[in-house]
């Protein structure tokens, strides 16, 4: 899976740099800026370097790992089942973090959302008992809030 | 002058400074000792906490956590055979076999004393070398600054991963990301994709917290290992007797201690290298010069001492380029530089003239921290073996909560939490593709210096030629070429040397 993943990542970086290059050239064509010392020159130079290196990376993988990539592509389903725990853990931690940061925190505030997040994650990943998990998450989120708000004078979301 | 020195000395040994250093060292040691939690992560997460403090207290906390963290990594290397921090990887080679032989306490104490001695020798070199370098740095212009920053990123790319190409892509990607937002010379908007939140650019600190904190948490949670098998410490053993035994071991090896410290300091002073490489180079040097080569890797006190002395000496060395040139020596010092900027400090050649008192204060804090490493490190020898048993499933969700707080507290922007989240995922993908994160962080930190000096130089000459024709610039370019081309030539044309 990793060879295929590396190939996809290198290709995405290549596209990202290409996008930056095109956008920078468009800025450079704007007549109010000097082309040599204007705002476009640095992003153009750096994105060119990224394109060259990521292109080299892609080519290296195609030449060196073509066989392995095709094999991984064919066995994608088997590999997925083989590494089921990894994918499940990854999905749970990313989704719970996503919900915590983007949905719960703006809706119900830092303290309650943190308590909920900690409760779910320590229960699942830490394999804690229900009561212990509730006590830890509630105590931790309230004490952190108190520490930052009243001792360090830092407001939390 | 006398009055000034007394004032600075009093501020260093003040009750407040000592308290911050004690707390910082303790936290650093614990964080460094727990596998999965690194010194870089701790310093990055603490930036938000130190933001509200006065400058001297903030510096005391960041420096002591950094030094404590690098030292703390040796504990899990010795007891678990898992380096707590990357700089303790060489320590595990001899530390763990010693622990298996039942000498865990002595090995831990040799690492403790060696770390502190290395750190103190490093501070001495810093105090002597930094003012000289700072004077020389005043003669450096935009062309040289540009190349030095590039040198830091390139060396980091060359050394922090298996593939140079991946490291260079990471470093350049970091630089590319800094081009988002306001143009530093004309002040015009560029590459914001129509988002008002990106007008000020990608916030550097949330990005770093994401790359170190959130990434680390996801990696640890998705890893197969949830707890580690530990090599226990003999609780009946007298700590004082073990301390005397460890001290005698070090006293018998003065040359090794000195050489490893000097190697560590100088390698730490090279922009982009840092303690990780320092420990390996010192270990290798010690092995080559030792009369007992066969003991290396099977429980050699020489190997353990060389690695631990060098990595802590390097923590002092990284402050040489940081304070004199404003260029960080490694990822952690890049984060510390970010923290210094938050407090309105701009390290560089004039820093030694403008902020003399602060320089003395930093040197004093480094000395104080190394002294407390011996005290706290020795006292915590037995407790730490219990601390490192902590489960990833409990500690990592807490790291995520601190990452959220750390990224928000700097500017009270919810968008910064999203930046942290996105960079956390980017860091995770990079890890899975064996792409080093350190060059990207250096790119993010140095992007401003690189672009401003690049364009300043172009404005002066309207030509790229002086980048390659000025003597210092040309020297840096030649050194970089040698460092990159030599391993390729060696591998291609002289495979026998490689063997």
Interface residues (C-beta under 8 A of the other chain):
Chain A: X2 X5 X6 X9 X10 X13 X16 X17 X20 X23 X24 X27 X33 X36 X37 X38 X39 X40 X41 X42 X43 X45 X46 X47 X49 X50 X53 X54 X56 X57 X60 X85 X86 X89 X90 X93 X94 X97 X98 X100 X101 X102 X105 X106 X114 X117 X118 X121 X122 X124 X125 X126 X127 X128 X136 X140 X141 X144 X148 X152 X153 X154 X155 X156 X157
Chain B: X48 X49 X51 X52 X165 X166 X168 X169 X172 X173 X175 X176 X179 X183 X185 X186 X188 X190 X191 X214 X217 X218 X221 X222 X224 X391 X392 X393 X394 X396 X397 X398 X400 X401 X404 X405 X408 X409 X412 X414 X417 X418 X421 X425 X429 X430 X432 X433 X434 X435 X450 X451 X454 X455 X458 X459 X462
